[in-house]
């Protein structure tokens, strides 16, 4: 079963319907929010959104014997940052029963 995508445009439309704000203003606010999260991650800050989750950068150690999956060639990889997300308790509880027979699937509004 394919999972349905929910895009930034869908979020803008949803917020427009709920608030009646101008779509352009909503898009600007969402873009500023995302830019702020990106800028904070680049500064190696932890972003905590209570009830939702935590964004942070984890450092992945480099290896001298990594393999390029496309070519099979052995390559060297330096240590680098990786953006990660840990869901909060409320989000974990809300999605816990997805895929369980008898539970209602998520419907796009």
C-alpha positions in Angstrom: 0.0 0.0 0.0 1.5 3.4 -1.1 1.8 6.1 1.5 0.2 9.4 0.6 2.4 12.5 0.6 1.5 15.7 2.5 3.4 18.6 1.0 4.2 22.2 2.1 1.5 23.3 -0.3 -1.0 21.0 1.5 0.0 22.6 4.8 -0.5 26.1 3.4 -4.0 25.1 2.1 -4.9 23.5 5.4 -3.8 26.6 7.4 -5.6 28.8 4.9 -8.9 26.9 5.5 -8.4 26.9 9.3 -7.4 30.6 9.7 -8.5 32.5 6.6 -5.0 34.1 6.5 -3.5 35.1 3.2 -1.9 32.1 1.5 1.2 34.1 0.6 1.7 35.1 4.3 1.2 31.5 5.4 3.8 30.3 2.9 6.2 33.0 4.1 5.8 32.0 7.8 6.3 28.3 7.0 9.5 29.2 4.9 10.8 31.3 7.7 10.1 28.5 10.3 11.9 26.0 8.1 14.8 28.4 7.5 15.1 29.0 11.3 15.3 25.3 12.0 17.9 24.8 9.3 20.0 27.7 10.5 19.8 26.4 14.1 20.9 22.9 13.0 23.9 24.4 11.0 24.9 26.1 14.3 24.8 22.6 15.9 21.8 23.6 18.1 19.1 21.2 19.3 15.5 22.2 18.3 12.9 20.9 20.8 9.2 21.2 19.8 7.4 19.8 22.8 4.7 17.3 21.9 6.2 16.8 18.5 9.9 16.0 18.7 13.6 17.0 18.6 15.8 17.9 15.7 19.5 17.7 16.2 22.8 17.1 14.3 24.7 13.8 15.1 28.3 13.4 14.0 28.8 10.2 12.0 32.4 8.9 12.3 34.4 8.7 9.2 35.7 5.3 7.8 38.6 4.5 5.6 36.9 1.4 4.1 33.4 2.5 3.0 31.9 1.1 -0.2 30.2 3.1 -2.9 26.9 1.1 -3.3 26.6 2.2 -7.0 30.1 1.1 -8.2 31.2 -1.2 -5.4 34.4 0.8 -5.2 36.1 1.2 -1.8 36.2 4.9 -0.7 37.3 6.9 2.3 34.6 8.9 4.1 35.4 11.7 6.6 33.4 12.4 9.7 30.3 14.4 8.9 27.1 15.8 10.4 23.7 14.1 9.9 20.4 15.8 10.7 18.2 13.5 12.8 14.8 13.6 14.3 13.5 12.0 17.5 9.7 11.9 17.9 8.3 13.2 21.2 6.2 11.0 23.4 2.9 12.4 22.2 3.8 11.9 18.5 4.9 8.3 19.3 1.6 7.6 21.0 -0.4 9.1 18.2 1.2 7.0 15.4 1.7 3.8 17.5 -1.2 1.8 16.0 -0.6 2.8 12.3 -0.6 -0.4 10.2 -2.2 -2.5 13.0 -5.2 -4.5 11.6 -8.5 -3.0 12.7 -7.0 0.5 13.3 -8.3 3.3 11.2 -5.7 4.5 8.5 -4.7 8.2 8.4 -7.0 10.1 6.1 -5.8 13.3 4.4 -8.2 16.2 5.2 
